[in-house]
Amino acid sequence: MNLRPVAVITGASAGIGVALARVFARNGHDLALIARREDRLHALADEIVATGARPPIVIAADLLKPDVAPLIREALAAHGAEPQFVVNNAGFGLVGSASKLDRDEQLQMINLNVRALTELSLAFVDSLARHRGGLLNIGSMAGFLPGPGMAVYYATKAYVLSFTEALHSELEPRGIRVAVLCPGPAPTEFGARASIKLGMTPSVLTQSAEAVAEMGYRGLMDNRRVIVPSFANKLITILIHIIPRRWILGFVDWRQSRRRSAQRT
C-alpha cells in the first residue's frame, strides 16, 4: 500500500512548533501534529484547514513515555500516511544551578531533549529516504556554549548539534536532508517554562517564532547542515572559537545569575 507523505512536527502546540506547522502547510505539505495538548493541536489544525490545506493528522502523545515512535507510526498508518519530513521541536529548559534544581525534572529534560529526539530522528529513516525528505532538529544557540546556570539544558542542545551534524553526513548519500536549527531567544512559552524574562535579552539577538520557522524551513530545503538565524547570532558562533573558554564560562554564569535574581523579584 502506498502511504501519503506528511511532515511530522512535534511540540506543535505552541511557539516555534506552531510557526513551523504554518510554514510547512503554506508550502504545500500535509501535516501530522504531535503534542500533549490535544485541544491546541485541533485549534491549529482548524486554522490550517481554513487556509484550504488538507486537514492535518492530530496525534496527542507524551514524548516522555518510552517507545513513542511505534505509537506515532501506527497512528500515521491508520490515516494512510508516513513521514516525509520529521521536525523534532519538542523540548524544554530550566534556569538554575544543576545541583539545586529538581533532579527528576532535569532527567526528564534529558529524556525529552535527547532521548525522544534521537528516537524520532532514527525511527523513520527509510520513510524519509523513500520520499526524498528530511529531518529538522531544533537546537539552540546554547548548543555552542557551556552553560553554568542552565548546565543540563545547554548540554542537551550541544548533543542535538553534534548528533544532527553527524546525521547530515551519514544520511546525505540516501538523499535525506538533515539540518539543525539553532535560534537565539524568541518570545515563546519556552521562556516562561524556563523562567526566562526576555526583557533581559538584547533585542538584536531576539527573533520572532515566525522568522525562526521561515529560516528553518528554507535552510532544511537547501540542505544546510546548521541554521543560525540572524547575523548577530552567527557572529557569536564565530567569536566563541576565538574568545578563551574561561571568559565564556564567566560571561554565561553572570548572565544566568541575573536571570536567577530576576526570578526572585
Contacts in CASP RR format, 6 or more apart in sequence:
PFRMAT RR
TARGET T0000
AUTHOR 0000-0000-0000
METHOD contacts of the structure
MODEL  1
MNLRPVAVITGASAGIGVALARVFARNGHDLALIARREDRLHALADEIVA
TGARPPIVIAADLLKPDVAPLIREALAAHGAEPQFVVNNAGFGLVGSASK
LDRDEQLQMINLNVRALTELSLAFVDSLARHRGGLLNIGSMAGFLPGPGM
AVYYATKAYVLSFTEALHSELEPRGIRVAVLCPGPAPTEFGARASIKLGM
TPSVLTQSAEAVAEMGYRGLMDNRRVIVPSFANKLITILIHIIPRRWILG
FVDWRQSRRRSAQRT
1 80 0 8 1.000
3 76 0 8 1.000
3 77 0 8 1.000
3 80 0 8 1.000
3 81 0 8 1.000
3 82 0 8 1.000
4 30 0 8 1.000
4 80 0 8 1.000
4 81 0 8 1.000
4 82 0 8 1.000
5 30 0 8 1.000
5 81 0 8 1.000
5 82 0 8 1.000
5 83 0 8 1.000
5 84 0 8 1.000
5 131 0 8 1.000
5 133 0 8 1.000
6 29 0 8 1.000
6 30 0 8 1.000
6 31 0 8 1.000
6 32 0 8 1.000
6 57 0 8 1.000
6 76 0 8 1.000
6 81 0 8 1.000
6 82 0 8 1.000
6 83 0 8 1.000
6 84 0 8 1.000
6 85 0 8 1.000
7 24 0 8 1.000
7 29 0 8 1.000
7 30 0 8 1.000
7 31 0 8 1.000
7 32 0 8 1.000
7 83 0 8 1.000
7 84 0 8 1.000
7 85 0 8 1.000
7 86 0 8 1.000
7 87 0 8 1.000
8 31 0 8 1.000
8 32 0 8 1.000
8 34 0 8 1.000
8 72 0 8 1.000
8 76 0 8 1.000
8 83 0 8 1.000
8 85 0 8 1.000
8 86 0 8 1.000
8 87 0 8 1.000
8 120 0 8 1.000
8 124 0 8 1.000
9 17 0 8 1.000
9 20 0 8 1.000
9 21 0 8 1.000
9 24 0 8 1.000
9 31 0 8 1.000
9 32 0 8 1.000
9 33 0 8 1.000
9 34 0 8 1.000
9 87 0 8 1.000
9 89 0 8 1.000
10 34 0 8 1.000
10 35 0 8 1.000
10 63 0 8 1.000
10 87 0 8 1.000
10 88 0 8 1.000
10 89 0 8 1.000
10 90 0 8 1.000
10 116 0 8 1.000
10 120 0 8 1.000
11 17 0 8 1.000
11 34 0 8 1.000
11 35 0 8 1.000
11 89 0 8 1.000
11 90 0 8 1.000
11 91 0 8 1.000
12 18 0 8 1.000
12 20 0 8 1.000
12 21 0 8 1.000
12 33 0 8 1.000
12 34 0 8 1.000
12 35 0 8 1.000
12 41 0 8 1.000
12 44 0 8 1.000
12 89 0 8 1.000
13 33 0 8 1.000
13 35 0 8 1.000
13 36 0 8 1.000
13 37 0 8 1.000
13 40 0 8 1.000
13 41 0 8 1.000
13 44 0 8 1.000
14 35 0 8 1.000
14 37 0 8 1.000
14 40 0 8 1.000
14 188 0 8 1.000
14 189 0 8 1.000
15 186 0 8 1.000
15 188 0 8 1.000
15 189 0 8 1.000
15 190 0 8 1.000
15 209 0 8 1.000
16 89 0 8 1.000
16 138 0 8 1.000
16 183 0 8 1.000
16 186 0 8 1.000
16 188 0 8 1.000
16 190 0 8 1.000
16 209 0 8 1.000
16 212 0 8 1.000
16 213 0 8 1.000
17 87 0 8 1.000
17 89 0 8 1.000
17 209 0 8 1.000
17 213 0 8 1.000
18 44 0 8 1.000
18 209 0 8 1.000
19 208 0 8 1.000
19 209 0 8 1.000
19 210 0 8 1.000
19 212 0 8 1.000
19 213 0 8 1.000
19 214 0 8 1.000
20 87 0 8 1.000
20 89 0 8 1.000
20 136 0 8 1.000
20 213 0 8 1.000
20 216 0 8 1.000
20 217 0 8 1.000
21 31 0 8 1.000
21 33 0 8 1.000
21 44 0 8 1.000
21 48 0 8 1.000
21 56 0 8 1.000
22 47 0 8 1.000
22 48 0 8 1.000
22 210 0 8 1.000
22 213 0 8 1.000
23 213 0 8 1.000
23 214 0 8 1.000
23 217 0 8 1.000
24 31 0 8 1.000
24 85 0 8 1.000
24 87 0 8 1.000
24 217 0 8 1.000
25 31 0 8 1.000
25 48 0 8 1.000
25 51 0 8 1.000
25 53 0 8 1.000
25 56 0 8 1.000
26 51 0 8 1.000
27 217 0 8 1.000
28 53 0 8 1.000
29 84 0 8 1.000
29 85 0 8 1.000
30 53 0 8 1.000
30 54 0 8 1.000
30 56 0 8 1.000
30 57 0 8 1.000
30 81 0 8 1.000
31 45 0 8 1.000
31 48 0 8 1.000
31 53 0 8 1.000
31 56 0 8 1.000
31 57 0 8 1.000
32 56 0 8 1.000
32 57 0 8 1.000
32 58 0 8 1.000
32 59 0 8 1.000
32 72 0 8 1.000
32 75 0 8 1.000
32 76 0 8 1.000
32 79 0 8 1.000
32 81 0 8 1.000
32 83 0 8 1.000
33 41 0 8 1.000
33 44 0 8 1.000
33 45 0 8 1.000
33 56 0 8 1.000
33 57 0 8 1.000
33 58 0 8 1.000
33 59 0 8 1.000
34 41 0 8 1.000
34 59 0 8 1.000
34 60 0 8 1.000
34 61 0 8 1.000
34 63 0 8 1.000
34 72 0 8 1.000
34 90 0 8 1.000
35 41 0 8 1.000
35 60 0 8 1.000
35 61 0 8 1.000
35 90 0 8 1.000
36 60 0 8 1.000
36 61 0 8 1.000
36 62 0 8 1.000
37 60 0 8 1.000
38 58 0 8 1.000
38 60 0 8 1.000
41 56 0 8 1.000
41 58 0 8 1.000
41 59 0 8 1.000
41 60 0 8 1.000
42 58 0 8 1.000
44 56 0 8 1.000
45 55 0 8 1.000
45 56 0 8 1.000
45 58 0 8 1.000
48 55 0 8 1.000
48 56 0 8 1.000
49 55 0 8 1.000
49 56 0 8 1.000
57 75 0 8 1.000
57 76 0 8 1.000
57 79 0 8 1.000
57 81 0 8 1.000
59 71 0 8 1.000
59 72 0 8 1.000
59 75 0 8 1.000
59 76 0 8 1.000
61 68 0 8 1.000
61 71 0 8 1.000
61 72 0 8 1.000
61 75 0 8 1.000
62 68 0 8 1.000
63 90 0 8 1.000
63 112 0 8 1.000
63 116 0 8 1.000
63 120 0 8 1.000
64 108 0 8 1.000
64 111 0 8 1.000
64 112 0 8 1.000
64 116 0 8 1.000
68 116 0 8 1.000
68 119 0 8 1.000
68 120 0 8 1.000
69 119 0 8 1.000
69 120 0 8 1.000
69 123 0 8 1.000
69 124 0 8 1.000
72 120 0 8 1.000
72 123 0 8 1.000
73 82 0 8 1.000
73 123 0 8 1.000
73 124 0 8 1.000
76 82 0 8 1.000
76 83 0 8 1.000
82 124 0 8 1.000
82 127 0 8 1.000
82 130 0 8 1.000
82 131 0 8 1.000
83 124 0 8 1.000
83 127 0 8 1.000
83 128 0 8 1.000
83 131 0 8 1.000
84 127 0 8 1.000
84 128 0 8 1.000
84 131 0 8 1.000
84 132 0 8 1.000
84 133 0 8 1.000
84 134 0 8 1.000
85 128 0 8 1.000
85 133 0 8 1.000
85 134 0 8 1.000
85 135 0 8 1.000
85 136 0 8 1.000
85 220 0 8 1.000
86 120 0 8 1.000
86 121 0 8 1.000
86 124 0 8 1.000
86 128 0 8 1.000
86 134 0 8 1.000
86 135 0 8 1.000
86 136 0 8 1.000
87 135 0 8 1.000
87 136 0 8 1.000
87 138 0 8 1.000
88 116 0 8 1.000
88 117 0 8 1.000
88 120 0 8 1.000
88 121 0 8 1.000
88 135 0 8 1.000
88 136 0 8 1.000
88 137 0 8 1.000
88 138 0 8 1.000
89 138 0 8 1.000
90 112 0 8 1.000
90 116 0 8 1.000
90 117 0 8 1.000
91 109 0 8 1.000
91 112 0 8 1.000
91 113 0 8 1.000
91 138 0 8 1.000
91 190 0 8 1.000
92 109 0 8 1.000
92 112 0 8 1.000
92 113 0 8 1.000
92 190 0 8 1.000
92 193 0 8 1.000
92 194 0 8 1.000
93 109 0 8 1.000
93 113 0 8 1.000
93 150 0 8 1.000
93 152 0 8 1.000
93 153 0 8 1.000
93 190 0 8 1.000
93 193 0 8 1.000
93 194 0 8 1.000
94 101 0 8 1.000
94 105 0 8 1.000
94 106 0 8 1.000
94 109 0 8 1.000
94 150 0 8 1.000
94 152 0 8 1.000
94 153 0 8 1.000
94 194 0 8 1.000
94 195 0 8 1.000
95 149 0 8 1.000
95 150 0 8 1.000
95 194 0 8 1.000
95 195 0 8 1.000
95 196 0 8 1.000
95 256 0 8 1.000
95 259 0 8 1.000
95 260 0 8 1.000
95 263 0 8 1.000
96 149 0 8 1.000
96 150 0 8 1.000
96 256 0 8 1.000
96 260 0 8 1.000
97 149 0 8 1.000
97 151 0 8 1.000
98 106 0 8 1.000
98 149 0 8 1.000
98 151 0 8 1.000
98 152 0 8 1.000
101 152 0 8 1.000
106 152 0 8 1.000
109 152 0 8 1.000
109 153 0 8 1.000
109 156 0 8 1.000
110 152 0 8 1.000
110 156 0 8 1.000
113 153 0 8 1.000
113 156 0 8 1.000
113 157 0 8 1.000
113 159 0 8 1.000
113 160 0 8 1.000
114 156 0 8 1.000
114 159 0 8 1.000
114 160 0 8 1.000
117 137 0 8 1.000
117 160 0 8 1.000
117 163 0 8 1.000
118 163 0 8 1.000
121 135 0 8 1.000
121 137 0 8 1.000
121 163 0 8 1.000
121 164 0 8 1.000
121 167 0 8 1.000
125 171 0 8 1.000
125 174 0 8 1.000
125 176 0 8 1.000
128 134 0 8 1.000
128 135 0 8 1.000
128 171 0 8 1.000
128 176 0 8 1.000
129 171 0 8 1.000
129 174 0 8 1.000
129 175 0 8 1.000
129 176 0 8 1.000
132 175 0 8 1.000
132 176 0 8 1.000
133 175 0 8 1.000
133 176 0 8 1.000
133 177 0 8 1.000
134 176 0 8 1.000
134 177 0 8 1.000
134 178 0 8 1.000
134 220 0 8 1.000
135 164 0 8 1.000
135 167 0 8 1.000
135 171 0 8 1.000
135 176 0 8 1.000
135 177 0 8 1.000
135 178 0 8 1.000
135 179 0 8 1.000
136 178 0 8 1.000
136 179 0 8 1.000
136 180 0 8 1.000
136 181 0 8 1.000
136 216 0 8 1.000
136 217 0 8 1.000
136 220 0 8 1.000
137 160 0 8 1.000
137 163 0 8 1.000
137 164 0 8 1.000
137 179 0 8 1.000
137 180 0 8 1.000
137 181 0 8 1.000
138 160 0 8 1.000
138 180 0 8 1.000
138 181 0 8 1.000
138 183 0 8 1.000
139 157 0 8 1.000
139 160 0 8 1.000
139 161 0 8 1.000
139 164 0 8 1.000
139 180 0 8 1.000
139 181 0 8 1.000
139 182 0 8 1.000
139 183 0 8 1.000
140 157 0 8 1.000
140 160 0 8 1.000
140 182 0 8 1.000
140 183 0 8 1.000
140 184 0 8 1.000
141 182 0 8 1.000
141 183 0 8 1.000
141 184 0 8 1.000
141 205 0 8 1.000
141 228 0 8 1.000
141 233 0 8 1.000
141 236 0 8 1.000
141 237 0 8 1.000
142 150 0 8 1.000
142 153 0 8 1.000
142 154 0 8 1.000
142 157 0 8 1.000
142 158 0 8 1.000
143 154 0 8 1.000
143 157 0 8 1.000
143 158 0 8 1.000
143 160 0 8 1.000
143 161 0 8 1.000
143 182 0 8 1.000
144 158 0 8 1.000
144 161 0 8 1.000
144 182 0 8 1.000
144 236 0 8 1.000
144 237 0 8 1.000
144 240 0 8 1.000
145 154 0 8 1.000
145 240 0 8 1.000
145 248 0 8 1.000
145 252 0 8 1.000
146 154 0 8 1.000
146 245 0 8 1.000
146 248 0 8 1.000
146 249 0 8 1.000
146 252 0 8 1.000
147 153 0 8 1.000
147 154 0 8 1.000
147 155 0 8 1.000
147 249 0 8 1.000
147 252 0 8 1.000
147 253 0 8 1.000
147 256 0 8 1.000
148 249 0 8 1.000
148 250 0 8 1.000
148 252 0 8 1.000
148 253 0 8 1.000
148 256 0 8 1.000
149 252 0 8 1.000
149 253 0 8 1.000
149 256 0 8 1.000
149 257 0 8 1.000
149 259 0 8 1.000
149 260 0 8 1.000
150 194 0 8 1.000
150 256 0 8 1.000
153 194 0 8 1.000
157 182 0 8 1.000
160 180 0 8 1.000
161 180 0 8 1.000
161 182 0 8 1.000
161 226 0 8 1.000
164 178 0 8 1.000
164 179 0 8 1.000
164 180 0 8 1.000
164 225 0 8 1.000
165 180 0 8 1.000
165 225 0 8 1.000
165 226 0 8 1.000
167 178 0 8 1.000
168 178 0 8 1.000
168 179 0 8 1.000
168 225 0 8 1.000
171 178 0 8 1.000
172 178 0 8 1.000
172 223 0 8 1.000
177 220 0 8 1.000
177 221 0 8 1.000
177 223 0 8 1.000
178 223 0 8 1.000
178 225 0 8 1.000
179 216 0 8 1.000
179 219 0 8 1.000
179 220 0 8 1.000
179 223 0 8 1.000
179 224 0 8 1.000
179 225 0 8 1.000
179 226 0 8 1.000
179 227 0 8 1.000
180 225 0 8 1.000
180 226 0 8 1.000
180 227 0 8 1.000
181 212 0 8 1.000
181 215 0 8 1.000
181 216 0 8 1.000
181 220 0 8 1.000
181 227 0 8 1.000
181 229 0 8 1.000
182 226 0 8 1.000
182 227 0 8 1.000
182 228 0 8 1.000
182 229 0 8 1.000
182 233 0 8 1.000
182 237 0 8 1.000
183 207 0 8 1.000
183 212 0 8 1.000
183 228 0 8 1.000
183 229 0 8 1.000
183 233 0 8 1.000
184 205 0 8 1.000
184 206 0 8 1.000
184 207 0 8 1.000
184 212 0 8 1.000
184 229 0 8 1.000
184 230 0 8 1.000
184 233 0 8 1.000
185 191 0 8 1.000
185 196 0 8 1.000
185 198 0 8 1.000
185 201 0 8 1.000
185 205 0 8 1.000
185 206 0 8 1.000
185 207 0 8 1.000
186 206 0 8 1.000
186 207 0 8 1.000
186 208 0 8 1.000
186 209 0 8 1.000
186 212 0 8 1.000
187 198 0 8 1.000
187 206 0 8 1.000
187 208 0 8 1.000
187 209 0 8 1.000
188 209 0 8 1.000
190 196 0 8 1.000
191 198 0 8 1.000
195 259 0 8 1.000
195 263 0 8 1.000
196 259 0 8 1.000
197 259 0 8 1.000
197 262 0 8 1.000
198 206 0 8 1.000
200 258 0 8 1.000
200 259 0 8 1.000
200 262 0 8 1.000
202 232 0 8 1.000
204 230 0 8 1.000
204 232 0 8 1.000
205 230 0 8 1.000
205 232 0 8 1.000
205 233 0 8 1.000
205 236 0 8 1.000
207 229 0 8 1.000
207 230 0 8 1.000
211 229 0 8 1.000
212 229 0 8 1.000
215 227 0 8 1.000
215 229 0 8 1.000
216 227 0 8 1.000
216 229 0 8 1.000
219 227 0 8 1.000
220 227 0 8 1.000
228 234 0 8 1.000
228 237 0 8 1.000
240 248 0 8 1.000
END
